[in-house]
Amino acid sequence: MAEITAPIIPAITPAAEAGAVSVVPEADQKADADKKTEPAGEVSIAAEADKKSAADKSAEPAGAVKIKKVKKNVNIRQVHTGRVYVKSTYNNTIVTFTDQNGNVLSWSSAGQCGFKGPKKATPYAASIIVKDAFEKAKKYGLKEVSVFVRGIGGGREASIRALNANSINVSSIKDITPIPHNGCRAKKPRRV
């Protein structure tokens, strides 16, 4: 039994202007004619679905192996002794780990750790902040620190206790809270 095939008709394409003639099957010519009859602003949903499925197939072949980009090992300087600055206010607590020159290694605050509102100035928040900042500074090999505390908030003492709990040797503690020598006029006391 003989198979019936569609006749192949040459079609003129933009490449034909350069002198080349391409051969396009008649079925493709009919599909091109159907596309021309649709209004310019409308696109069929089936055509969009075909494009999306084709894009998904081309992005990930069936048996492809995903390649992960790996960063080169960067030499991280080792800092065995450093400083910890604790700024503890009525509203927040901020902890900063630095080297001996004051170059920041890591820092953390209550807002960064997910505390909101009045919970940011609590002693519990201070312990979580110190733990978070130390995890970031651990890669520098920090073992011994000098602590500089500023402010009068609730996280003052809790942050120092948390340093000891995280196996950091605290060599000294210094209070650097700014004290005015009768500078600006103080605020009037609140009437509660």
NUMI-855769 format. One record per residue (C-alpha): residue number from 1; residue in one letter; chain; x, y, z. Coordinates in steps of 0.05 Angstrom, whole numbers. Example, Ala and Ser with C-alpha at 12.3 -4.5 7.8 and 13.67 -1.06 7.14 Angstrom:
BEGIN
<pt><n>1</n><res>A</res><chain>A</chain><east>246</east><north>-90</north><up>156</up></pt>
<pt><n>2</n><res>S</res><chain>A</chain><east>273</east><north>-21</north><up>143</up></pt>
END
This chain:
BEGIN
<pt><n>1</n><res>M</res><chain>A</chain><east>0</east><north>0</north><up>0</up></pt>
<pt><n>2</n><res>A</res><chain>A</chain><east>29</east><north>68</north><up>-19</up></pt>
<pt><n>3</n><res>E</res><chain>A</chain><east>34</east><north>125</north><up>31</up></pt>
<pt><n>4</n><res>I</res><chain>A</chain><east>4</east><north>191</north><up>12</up></pt>
<pt><n>5</n><res>T</res><chain>A</chain><east>50</east><north>251</north><up>26</up></pt>
<pt><n>6</n><res>A</res><chain>A</chain><east>37</east><north>325</north><up>19</up></pt>
<pt><n>7</n><res>P</res><chain>A</chain><east>71</east><north>357</north><up>-40</up></pt>
<pt><n>8</n><res>I</res><chain>A</chain><east>131</east><north>401</north><up>-23</up></pt>
<pt><n>9</n><res>I</res><chain>A</chain><east>122</east><north>472</north><up>-49</up></pt>
<pt><n>10</n><res>P</res><chain>A</chain><east>179</east><north>522</north><up>-47</up></pt>
<pt><n>11</n><res>A</res><chain>A</chain><east>163</east><north>584</north><up>-6</up></pt>
<pt><n>12</n><res>I</res><chain>A</chain><east>196</east><north>651</north><up>-9</up></pt>
<pt><n>13</n><res>T</res><chain>A</chain><east>229</east><north>671</north><up>56</up></pt>
<pt><n>14</n><res>P</res><chain>A</chain><east>271</east><north>731</north><up>76</up></pt>
<pt><n>15</n><res>A</res><chain>A</chain><east>332</east><north>689</north><up>59</up></pt>
<pt><n>16</n><res>A</res><chain>A</chain><east>305</east><north>685</north><up>-12</up></pt>
<pt><n>17</n><res>E</res><chain>A</chain><east>321</east><north>759</north><up>-22</up></pt>
<pt><n>18</n><res>A</res><chain>A</chain><east>394</east><north>741</north><up>-15</up></pt>
<pt><n>19</n><res>G</res><chain>A</chain><east>387</east><north>689</north><up>-69</up></pt>
<pt><n>20</n><res>A</res><chain>A</chain><east>372</east><north>627</north><up>-27</up></pt>
<pt><n>21</n><res>V</res><chain>A</chain><east>306</east><north>589</north><up>-35</up></pt>
<pt><n>22</n><res>S</res><chain>A</chain><east>281</east><north>548</north><up>23</up></pt>
<pt><n>23</n><res>V</res><chain>A</chain><east>232</east><north>490</north><up>18</up></pt>
<pt><n>24</n><res>V</res><chain>A</chain><east>174</east><north>491</north><up>68</up></pt>
<pt><n>25</n><res>P</res><chain>A</chain><east>122</east><north>435</north><up>73</up></pt>
<pt><n>26</n><res>E</res><chain>A</chain><east>50</east><north>455</north><up>54</up></pt>
<pt><n>27</n><res>A</res><chain>A</chain><east>25</east><north>442</north><up>125</up></pt>
<pt><n>28</n><res>D</res><chain>A</chain><east>73</east><north>495</north><up>153</up></pt>
<pt><n>29</n><res>Q</res><chain>A</chain><east>49</east><north>544</north><up>99</up></pt>
<pt><n>30</n><res>K</res><chain>A</chain><east>-23</east><north>534</north><up>124</up></pt>
<pt><n>31</n><res>A</res><chain>A</chain><east>-2</east><north>546</north><up>196</up></pt>
<pt><n>32</n><res>D</res><chain>A</chain><east>32</east><north>611</north><up>174</up></pt>
<pt><n>33</n><res>A</res><chain>A</chain><east>-31</east><north>632</north><up>138</up></pt>
<pt><n>34</n><res>D</res><chain>A</chain><east>-72</east><north>619</north><up>201</up></pt>
<pt><n>35</n><res>K</res><chain>A</chain><east>-25</east><north>663</north><up>241</up></pt>
<pt><n>36</n><res>K</res><chain>A</chain><east>-34</east><north>720</north><up>192</up></pt>
<pt><n>37</n><res>T</res><chain>A</chain><east>-109</east><north>719</north><up>199</up></pt>
<pt><n>38</n><res>E</res><chain>A</chain><east>-108</east><north>729</north><up>275</up></pt>
<pt><n>39</n><res>P</res><chain>A</chain><east>-113</east><north>801</north><up>299</up></pt>
<pt><n>40</n><res>A</res><chain>A</chain><east>-45</east><north>832</north><up>317</up></pt>
<pt><n>41</n><res>G</res><chain>A</chain><east>-61</east><north>843</north><up>391</up></pt>
<pt><n>42</n><res>E</res><chain>A</chain><east>-89</east><north>773</north><up>406</up></pt>
<pt><n>43</n><res>V</res><chain>A</chain><east>-47</east><north>712</north><up>418</up></pt>
<pt><n>44</n><res>S</res><chain>A</chain><east>-77</east><north>643</north><up>424</up></pt>
<pt><n>45</n><res>I</res><chain>A</chain><east>-71</east><north>609</north><up>492</up></pt>
<pt><n>46</n><res>A</res><chain>A</chain><east>-48</east><north>544</north><up>461</up></pt>
<pt><n>47</n><res>A</res><chain>A</chain><east>10</east><north>580</north><up>426</up></pt>
<pt><n>48</n><res>E</res><chain>A</chain><east>33</east><north>610</north><up>492</up></pt>
<pt><n>49</n><res>A</res><chain>A</chain><east>29</east><north>542</north><up>527</up></pt>
<pt><n>50</n><res>D</res><chain>A</chain><east>70</east><north>511</north><up>471</up></pt>
<pt><n>51</n><res>K</res><chain>A</chain><east>123</east><north>566</north><up>478</up></pt>
<pt><n>52</n><res>K</res><chain>A</chain><east>126</east><north>557</north><up>554</up></pt>
<pt><n>53</n><res>S</res><chain>A</chain><east>132</east><north>481</north><up>549</up></pt>
<pt><n>54</n><res>A</res><chain>A</chain><east>186</east><north>487</north><up>496</up></pt>
<pt><n>55</n><res>A</res><chain>A</chain><east>225</east><north>537</north><up>539</up></pt>
<pt><n>56</n><res>D</res><chain>A</chain><east>220</east><north>489</north><up>599</up></pt>
<pt><n>57</n><res>K</res><chain>A</chain><east>244</east><north>431</north><up>557</up></pt>
<pt><n>58</n><res>S</res><chain>A</chain><east>302</east><north>471</north><up>528</up></pt>
<pt><n>59</n><res>A</res><chain>A</chain><east>323</east><north>496</north><up>597</up></pt>
<pt><n>60</n><res>E</res><chain>A</chain><east>330</east><north>427</north><up>629</up></pt>
<pt><n>61</n><res>P</res><chain>A</chain><east>344</east><north>367</north><up>584</up></pt>
<pt><n>62</n><res>A</res><chain>A</chain><east>319</east><north>300</north><up>609</up></pt>
<pt><n>63</n><res>G</res><chain>A</chain><east>384</east><north>270</north><up>633</up></pt>
<pt><n>64</n><res>A</res><chain>A</chain><east>423</east><north>334</north><up>648</up></pt>
<pt><n>65</n><res>V</res><chain>A</chain><east>467</east><north>341</north><up>708</up></pt>
<pt><n>66</n><res>K</res><chain>A</chain><east>462</east><north>407</north><up>745</up></pt>
<pt><n>67</n><res>I</res><chain>A</chain><east>529</east><north>442</north><up>755</up></pt>
<pt><n>68</n><res>K</res><chain>A</chain><east>540</east><north>481</north><up>819</up></pt>
<pt><n>69</n><res>K</res><chain>A</chain><east>587</east><north>540</north><up>819</up></pt>
<pt><n>70</n><res>V</res><chain>A</chain><east>637</east><north>535</north><up>875</up></pt>
<pt><n>71</n><res>K</res><chain>A</chain><east>673</east><north>595</north><up>902</up></pt>
<pt><n>72</n><res>K</res><chain>A</chain><east>748</east><north>593</north><up>908</up></pt>
<pt><n>73</n><res>N</res><chain>A</chain><east>776</east><north>587</north><up>978</up></pt>
<pt><n>74</n><res>V</res><chain>A</chain><east>791</east><north>657</north><up>999</up></pt>
<pt><n>75</n><res>N</res><chain>A</chain><east>845</east><north>664</north><up>1052</up></pt>
<pt><n>76</n><res>I</res><chain>A</chain><east>808</east><north>691</north><up>1114</up></pt>
<pt><n>77</n><res>R</res><chain>A</chain><east>854</east><north>726</north><up>1162</up></pt>
<pt><n>78</n><res>Q</res><chain>A</chain><east>858</east><north>696</north><up>1231</up></pt>
<pt><n>79</n><res>V</res><chain>A</chain><east>844</east><north>743</north><up>1289</up></pt>
<pt><n>80</n><res>H</res><chain>A</chain><east>855</east><north>710</north><up>1357</up></pt>
<pt><n>81</n><res>T</res><chain>A</chain><east>845</east><north>772</north><up>1400</up></pt>
<pt><n>82</n><res>G</res><chain>A</chain><east>794</east><north>826</north><up>1386</up></pt>
<pt><n>83</n><res>R</res><chain>A</chain><east>744</east><north>874</north><up>1414</up></pt>
<pt><n>84</n><res>V</res><chain>A</chain><east>669</east><north>871</north><up>1426</up></pt>
<pt><n>85</n><res>Y</res><chain>A</chain><east>628</east><north>935</north><up>1428</up></pt>
<pt><n>86</n><res>V</res><chain>A</chain><east>560</east><north>929</north><up>1461</up></pt>
<pt><n>87</n><res>K</res><chain>A</chain><east>513</east><north>987</north><up>1452</up></pt>
<pt><n>88</n><res>S</res><chain>A</chain><east>454</east><north>977</north><up>1499</up></pt>
<pt><n>89</n><res>T</res><chain>A</chain><east>398</east><north>1029</north><up>1498</up></pt>
<pt><n>90</n><res>Y</res><chain>A</chain><east>328</east><north>1029</north><up>1525</up></pt>
<pt><n>91</n><res>N</res><chain>A</chain><east>302</east><north>1009</north><up>1456</up></pt>
<pt><n>92</n><res>N</res><chain>A</chain><east>354</east><north>963</north><up>1425</up></pt>
<pt><n>93</n><res>T</res><chain>A</chain><east>420</east><north>926</north><up>1434</up></pt>
<pt><n>94</n><res>I</res><chain>A</chain><east>475</east><north>923</north><up>1381</up></pt>
<pt><n>95</n><res>V</res><chain>A</chain><east>537</east><north>879</north><up>1387</up></pt>
<pt><n>96</n><res>T</res><chain>A</chain><east>598</east><north>889</north><up>1342</up></pt>
<pt><n>97</n><res>F</res><chain>A</chain><east>660</east><north>843</north><up>1338</up></pt>
<pt><n>98</n><res>T</res><chain>A</chain><east>723</east><north>878</north><up>1313</up></pt>
<pt><n>99</n><res>D</res><chain>A</chain><east>798</east><north>864</north><up>1310</up></pt>
<pt><n>100</n><res>Q</res><chain>A</chain><east>848</east><north>903</north><up>1352</up></pt>
<pt><n>101</n><res>N</res><chain>A</chain><east>849</east><north>960</north><up>1302</up></pt>
<pt><n>102</n><res>G</res><chain>A</chain><east>773</east><north>968</north><up>1302</up></pt>
<pt><n>103</n><res>N</res><chain>A</chain><east>760</east><north>936</north><up>1234</up></pt>
<pt><n>104</n><res>V</res><chain>A</chain><east>691</east><north>903</north><up>1238</up></pt>
<pt><n>105</n><res>L</res><chain>A</chain><east>689</east><north>827</north><up>1234</up></pt>
<pt><n>106</n><res>S</res><chain>A</chain><east>615</east><north>817</north><up>1247</up></pt>
<pt><n>107</n><res>W</res><chain>A</chain><east>556</east><north>851</north><up>1280</up></pt>
<pt><n>108</n><res>S</res><chain>A</chain><east>484</east><north>837</north><up>1300</up></pt>
<pt><n>109</n><res>S</res><chain>A</chain><east>425</east><north>873</north><up>1329</up></pt>
<pt><n>110</n><res>A</res><chain>A</chain><east>358</east><north>854</north><up>1359</up></pt>
<pt><n>111</n><res>G</res><chain>A</chain><east>320</east><north>874</north><up>1297</up></pt>
<pt><n>112</n><res>Q</res><chain>A</chain><east>365</east><north>831</north><up>1253</up></pt>
<pt><n>113</n><res>C</res><chain>A</chain><east>351</east><north>771</north><up>1298</up></pt>
<pt><n>114</n><res>G</res><chain>A</chain><east>276</east><north>779</north><up>1291</up></pt>
<pt><n>115</n><res>F</res><chain>A</chain><east>257</east><north>816</north><up>1355</up></pt>
<pt><n>116</n><res>K</res><chain>A</chain><east>206</east><north>872</north><up>1349</up></pt>
<pt><n>117</n><res>G</res><chain>A</chain><east>182</east><north>928</north><up>1394</up></pt>
<pt><n>118</n><res>P</res><chain>A</chain><east>198</east><north>927</north><up>1468</up></pt>
<pt><n>119</n><res>K</res><chain>A</chain><east>227</east><north>856</north><up>1464</up></pt>
<pt><n>120</n><res>K</res><chain>A</chain><east>289</east><north>885</north><up>1430</up></pt>
<pt><n>121</n><res>A</res><chain>A</chain><east>318</east><north>914</north><up>1495</up></pt>
<pt><n>122</n><res>T</res><chain>A</chain><east>310</east><north>851</north><up>1537</up></pt>
<pt><n>123</n><res>P</res><chain>A</chain><east>367</east><north>810</north><up>1566</up></pt>
<pt><n>124</n><res>Y</res><chain>A</chain><east>344</east><north>748</north><up>1528</up></pt>
<pt><n>125</n><res>A</res><chain>A</chain><east>349</east><north>786</north><up>1462</up></pt>
<pt><n>126</n><res>A</res><chain>A</chain><east>420</east><north>808</north><up>1482</up></pt>
<pt><n>127</n><res>S</res><chain>A</chain><east>441</east><north>735</north><up>1491</up></pt>
<pt><n>128</n><res>I</res><chain>A</chain><east>413</east><north>716</north><up>1423</up></pt>
<pt><n>129</n><res>I</res><chain>A</chain><east>447</east><north>776</north><up>1390</up></pt>
<pt><n>130</n><res>V</res><chain>A</chain><east>515</east><north>756</north><up>1419</up></pt>
<pt><n>131</n><res>K</res><chain>A</chain><east>506</east><north>685</north><up>1395</up></pt>
<pt><n>132</n><res>D</res><chain>A</chain><east>488</east><north>708</north><up>1325</up></pt>
<pt><n>133</n><res>A</res><chain>A</chain><east>546</east><north>756</north><up>1319</up></pt>
<pt><n>134</n><res>F</res><chain>A</chain><east>595</east><north>704</north><up>1346</up></pt>
<pt><n>135</n><res>E</res><chain>A</chain><east>572</east><north>653</north><up>1295</up></pt>
<pt><n>136</n><res>K</res><chain>A</chain><east>590</east><north>702</north><up>1240</up></pt>
<pt><n>137</n><res>A</res><chain>A</chain><east>658</east><north>719</north><up>1272</up></pt>
<pt><n>138</n><res>K</res><chain>A</chain><east>675</east><north>646</north><up>1286</up></pt>
<pt><n>139</n><res>K</res><chain>A</chain><east>709</east><north>638</north><up>1218</up></pt>
<pt><n>140</n><res>Y</res><chain>A</chain><east>762</east><north>688</north><up>1239</up></pt>
<pt><n>141</n><res>G</res><chain>A</chain><east>784</east><north>645</north><up>1298</up></pt>
<pt><n>142</n><res>L</res><chain>A</chain><east>767</east><north>695</north><up>1352</up></pt>
<pt><n>143</n><res>K</res><chain>A</chain><east>784</east><north>668</north><up>1421</up></pt>
<pt><n>144</n><res>E</res><chain>A</chain><east>797</east><north>727</north><up>1468</up></pt>
<pt><n>145</n><res>V</res><chain>A</chain><east>762</east><north>794</north><up>1469</up></pt>
<pt><n>146</n><res>S</res><chain>A</chain><east>761</east><north>860</north><up>1507</up></pt>
<pt><n>147</n><res>V</res><chain>A</chain><east>689</east><north>884</north><up>1519</up></pt>
<pt><n>148</n><res>F</res><chain>A</chain><east>669</east><north>958</north><up>1513</up></pt>
<pt><n>149</n><res>V</res><chain>A</chain><east>599</east><north>971</north><up>1539</up></pt>
<pt><n>150</n><res>R</res><chain>A</chain><east>560</east><north>1034</north><up>1521</up></pt>
<pt><n>151</n><res>G</res><chain>A</chain><east>491</east><north>1053</north><up>1546</up></pt>
<pt><n>152</n><res>I</res><chain>A</chain><east>445</east><north>1035</north><up>1603</up></pt>
<pt><n>153</n><res>G</res><chain>A</chain><east>396</east><north>986</north><up>1573</up></pt>
<pt><n>154</n><res>G</res><chain>A</chain><east>374</east><north>917</north><up>1595</up></pt>
<pt><n>155</n><res>G</res><chain>A</chain><east>424</east><north>880</north><up>1551</up></pt>
<pt><n>156</n><res>R</res><chain>A</chain><east>487</east><north>905</north><up>1585</up></pt>
<pt><n>157</n><res>E</res><chain>A</chain><east>503</east><north>848</north><up>1632</up></pt>
<pt><n>158</n><res>A</res><chain>A</chain><east>467</east><north>794</north><up>1592</up></pt>
<pt><n>159</n><res>S</res><chain>A</chain><east>511</east><north>806</north><up>1532</up></pt>
<pt><n>160</n><res>I</res><chain>A</chain><east>574</east><north>797</north><up>1574</up></pt>
<pt><n>161</n><res>R</res><chain>A</chain><east>546</east><north>733</north><up>1604</up></pt>
<pt><n>162</n><res>A</res><chain>A</chain><east>529</east><north>708</north><up>1535</up></pt>
<pt><n>163</n><res>L</res><chain>A</chain><east>601</east><north>719</north><up>1512</up></pt>
<pt><n>164</n><res>N</res><chain>A</chain><east>625</east><north>673</north><up>1568</up></pt>
<pt><n>165</n><res>A</res><chain>A</chain><east>570</east><north>622</north><up>1550</up></pt>
<pt><n>166</n><res>N</res><chain>A</chain><east>595</east><north>621</north><up>1478</up></pt>
<pt><n>167</n><res>S</res><chain>A</chain><east>666</east><north>600</north><up>1501</up></pt>
<pt><n>168</n><res>I</res><chain>A</chain><east>699</east><north>668</north><up>1489</up></pt>
<pt><n>169</n><res>N</res><chain>A</chain><east>752</east><north>689</north><up>1538</up></pt>
<pt><n>170</n><res>V</res><chain>A</chain><east>735</east><north>759</north><up>1563</up></pt>
<pt><n>171</n><res>S</res><chain>A</chain><east>801</east><north>793</north><up>1582</up></pt>
<pt><n>172</n><res>S</res><chain>A</chain><east>773</east><north>861</north><up>1603</up></pt>
<pt><n>173</n><res>I</res><chain>A</chain><east>707</east><north>899</north><up>1610</up></pt>
<pt><n>174</n><res>K</res><chain>A</chain><east>705</east><north>975</north><up>1602</up></pt>
<pt><n>175</n><res>D</res><chain>A</chain><east>645</east><north>1021</north><up>1608</up></pt>
<pt><n>176</n><res>I</res><chain>A</chain><east>649</east><north>1075</north><up>1555</up></pt>
<pt><n>177</n><res>T</res><chain>A</chain><east>580</east><north>1106</north><up>1566</up></pt>
<pt><n>178</n><res>P</res><chain>A</chain><east>586</east><north>1180</north><up>1548</up></pt>
<pt><n>179</n><res>I</res><chain>A</chain><east>578</east><north>1226</north><up>1608</up></pt>
<pt><n>180</n><res>P</res><chain>A</chain><east>566</east><north>1300</north><up>1597</up></pt>
<pt><n>181</n><res>H</res><chain>A</chain><east>608</east><north>1350</north><up>1637</up></pt>
<pt><n>182</n><res>N</res><chain>A</chain><east>547</east><north>1395</north><up>1644</up></pt>
<pt><n>183</n><res>G</res><chain>A</chain><east>540</east><north>1403</north><up>1569</up></pt>
<pt><n>184</n><res>C</res><chain>A</chain><east>470</east><north>1407</north><up>1541</up></pt>
<pt><n>185</n><res>R</res><chain>A</chain><east>411</east><north>1423</north><up>1585</up></pt>
<pt><n>186</n><res>A</res><chain>A</chain><east>376</east><north>1358</north><up>1608</up></pt>
<pt><n>187</n><res>K</res><chain>A</chain><east>306</east><north>1341</north><up>1587</up></pt>
<pt><n>188</n><res>K</res><chain>A</chain><east>251</east><north>1359</north><up>1635</up></pt>
<pt><n>189</n><res>P</res><chain>A</chain><east>228</east><north>1300</north><up>1678</up></pt>
<pt><n>190</n><res>R</res><chain>A</chain><east>166</east><north>1263</north><up>1654</up></pt>
<pt><n>191</n><res>R</res><chain>A</chain><east>102</east><north>1271</north><up>1693</up></pt>
<pt><n>192</n><res>V</res><chain>A</chain><east>72</east><north>1202</north><up>1697</up></pt>
END
